[in-house]
Amino acid sequence: MSWGLPCSACLLLLPVVPASCCLNILAQYGVSGISGSLGIHRLVESLKHYMAVKMNLGDPDFVDVGAVVSDMLSPKFAAELKRTIYDNMTFSPQHYGGRWNILQDHGTSHLSIVDGERNAVSMTSTVNAYFGSLILSPSTGVLLNNEMDDFSMPANTTANTPPPAPNNFVAPLKRPLSSMCPTIVLKDGKLKAAVGASGGSMIPAGTIEVLLNHFAKNMDPLSSVMAPRVYHQLIPNVVQYENWTTVTGDVFLLDAATRGDLLKKGHALKLLAGGTISQLVVHNVEGRGDLTAVSDPRKGGVPAGY
């Protein structure tokens, strides 16, 4: 997928098909258009579109999602969505085509690894809740997951609650919908970065923000990870912004001016003492070929090399 920007032309992002919908929208604004508080507003609006489209997905072995995936990868489709974004206001979930209730998943872990030969791994795993299903296999000692909770469940709904997504209803041997977004970035076939995050349904937003910080805004790897993040799940219609201090003294807080601008545009804001934990490895392919690794300090992590 090409961003169409001088700083990141010919970037290929794998396998972020759902998140590419958001990136394709933002790419149309150019680098200057995703900066400052207006850039945050446009990011939030793009995330709302992403969440609405994502809930149409399901296990391709059980439902035909070809058209949905094609739309998510299509710059033309993104252009249509961009036309519904206004720089001076925001809207209710219905404006973004939010037909289905949004799932909240949890219990994720992520690692990004690059070896001496520049082979890269970006892997997200999950047990879906703290300690998964709370059951430990007596024969293997492996903690069993609670992944059934990632399926949409048929239920009675009210006028204020969207129905569950039928493409994600439970079935034998069916895989549930996930927010995982492990990403490897290539340029001209060469490794540029491995990135991803843990944080349940907030993972795509966190991963996108780190990617944009480094590849579009030209921030160094550490600053790209350290920058405060915002999240939007479409339902509830609230912008969650970081406002917390870690045990090591790092402060993550969206600045007051940006918060004020978002309020003026009609966004409801809610502070969040938490969010995503990102792991980023950058390969300086145009320079000396060295690696820079950042393990998100929000959870006390540090990079390791051997």
N, C-alpha and C positions, 0 to 999 in steps of 0.2 A: 504494500500500500504506500503510495507516495503522498507526502504531506504537501508537495508543491511549494516548499519553502527552501530558500537557499541553504539554510543551516542544516537541513535534514532531508534533502532530496534523495529519493530512491531508498528510503528506509523501508524495511520489511518487518512487520510485527507478527509474530506467531506465538500462540494461536488465538489471538484476542478478537475473534469474529464479533462477539457482542459489543465489546468496547470500541471496535472500529467505527461503529455507527456514531458514537460521540466524537471520536477523533476526526471523522470525515466532516462533521458539522463545523468543528472548530478550525479545521484546516482552511476553510473558506474565508476566515477572518484575517489570515496572515498573522505573523508574529506580533505586530503592534496591536492587533485587535484582540489578543488574549492577555494583554497586560493590564495591571491596575484593577480597580474595583469593577470596571465594566467587563474586563476579562473574566473575573470571578462570576459575575452575573451570567455571562454567556456560557461559562462552564456549567453552572447550575442548571440552566435551561437545557443544555445538551444532555446532561445526566438524566433529567426528567424524561426526555424523549427516549434515551437508552433504556431506562427502567420499563417504560411502557411497551417498547418493542420486545425486550428480553422475555417478558412473560408469555409471549406467543411461542416460545421455543419448547421443545420436549425431546425425548429420546428419539433420534431419527430412525431407529429400528422399529418404532411403534407409530410414529406420526410423520407426515410429510412436512418438513420444515424448510424445504428447498427455497421456497419463495421468500421466507422470512430471512434466511441466511443471505440470499442474493441481495435483498434490500439493505441489510446491515453493511454489506461490503460495497454498496453502490454510491458513488459520489452524487449521482443524479437524485437518488432517494434522499441523501443528506441535504441536498440543495432545497428540496421540497420542505423538509423539516425546518431548515434554517429560515425559510420565509415566514414561519409561524412564530419565530422568536422576535420579540420587541425589546429594544434596548432600554425602554423607560418603564417597563412593567412586567409582572409575572402573572400566572393564571392558575386556575384550579386544575386538578389532575385530568379532568375530562378533555381539556384543551390539547393535551399531549397524546390522546388516544388511549388513555389508561383504562382498558376494559376489565382487567383482572386484578385480584388482590395480590399484593406483593409479599413474597416470602422473606422471612428473616432467618438467615443461616448463621451458624457460629462454629466455634471450635476448630479454627484453621491454623495451619502452620506453614511457613514458606522458607525455602532455601534457594539461593542462587550461587552456582559454583562455576568457576572457569579454571581449567587445568593448564599445565605448562605448554601443551600443544594448542591451546586456545579452543579446546572443546568446551562447550557450555551446557549447563543444566539449569533449568528454572523449573522448580517443582513445588506445587502447593498440595498439601494433604489435609484431611479433616476427619474428625470424629463427630463433628456437628454440634457438640455441646460440651461443657466442661466434664471431662471424664466420660464422654460418649454416652453409652447406654448404662453406665455404672456397673457393667458386668465384665469380669476378667476371665478369659478362657483358662480353665484349669490345666489344660494340656500344653498350651503355648505361652501363657502369661501375657498374651496380647489383649489390650483393652478393646472391647467390641464397640463399634460406632453406633450412632443414633441416626443414621442416614435416612431412615424412613421419614423422618420429620421434614426432609427437604421436598417431599411430594406435596402437591396441592390436594387437599381433601374435600370431597363433596360436602357441602354444608348449606344450611339455610342462611340467607343474607338479608340485610336490611337495606333500606333506600340509600343509606349513607355508606354502605360497605359493598365494594365490588365483589362479584362472585369469584370463586377459585378458578384457576386456569385449567381447562379440561385437557390440554395437551400434556400436562404434567400430573395427571391423575395416576395413582398407584396401579401397578399391574405386575404379575410375575415376571422376573428377569429384566424388568425395566429399570433404567437409570434415572435418578431424579435430577432436576434442574440444579445447577451450581453457579456460584458467583466467582469461582476460581479464575484467575487471569494470569497465569505464568507466561512470561514474555521473553523472547530472544530477539534482539535487534541486529539486523545485518545491513551492510552497505557494500554493494558490488560483490556480494558473496562472502564478505569478511565480517567477522564478529565485531559488533560495536558495543553491545551491552547485554547483560542478563538481569532481569528485574522482575519483581512480583511482590505480593504482599499477603499478609494474613489480616483477618478482620471481618469475616463473614460477608454480608451483603454490601459492605462498604469497599470491598477489595477493588473493583474496577475503578472507582473514583480515586482511591489512593494511588493505584498504579498509573493511571492516566496523569495525575498531577505530577508525580515524580518524573515521568517521561517528558512531559511538556517543560518542566523546569529545566531539565538538562539539555534536551535536543532542540527545543524551540526558543527558550529564554536564555540559553547559553550559561546557565548556572553551573558551578562546579558540582561534582557528585555529592559532596557532603552537604552543601547548601540546598541541593535539590531534594535531599531527604529531610533536612531539618526544617524546611519551609512549612509554616502552618497550613493545615488542610481543611477543606470544607467537604460536606457530604450532603447528598439529597437522595431519598428513597422513593420520591414521588408521592407515596402514601405512608405516613402522614406528610402533608404538604409543608414541610419545615426544613430550613437550611440548618444543619448541625455544623457548628464551627468549633475548632479546637480551643480549649481554654483550660490548660492544666500545667502543673509543674511536676516533673518526675522526681523520683527519690534521689537522683544524682544532681538535681538542681536545674536541669534544662527546662526552659519555659517555652510552651507552644501556645500562641495566642494570635488569632486574627486581629489585625489592628483596628482601632476604634473608627477611623475614617472609613475603612471599607465596610465595616458593620453598619455605619450610618447610611452609606450609599445604598446598601442592599435593603435596608428598611424603607428608604424613600421609594424604592422600586416596588414595594409591596411584599417583600419576602418576610416570612415569619422566621425568627432566629431562635436557636436553642444551643446553649453551650454544651460542649461534650468533653468530658475528662477521659479521653480514650480515642479509639478510632482504629486506623490501620497501622501495621508494623511492616515496613518495607525493607527489602534486601536488594541492594544494587551493586553490580560489578560492571565497571566501564573499562573497555579496551581502547587504548590510545593508538588505534590502527594507523592514523596519519603521522604519528610521531615515532616514539621509540618502541612502541609496541608494549609498553608497560600496562599494568592493571591497577585500577583504583577500586577498592571495595569499601562499601559503607553498610554496616549493619545498624538498623534503626535504633538510636539510643532511647526511644520512647519506652522500650521494654528492657533496657539495660544491656542490649546486645553489643558485641564488638566483633569486627571481622577477624578471621583467622587465616593464616597462610602457612604452607608447608613446602 
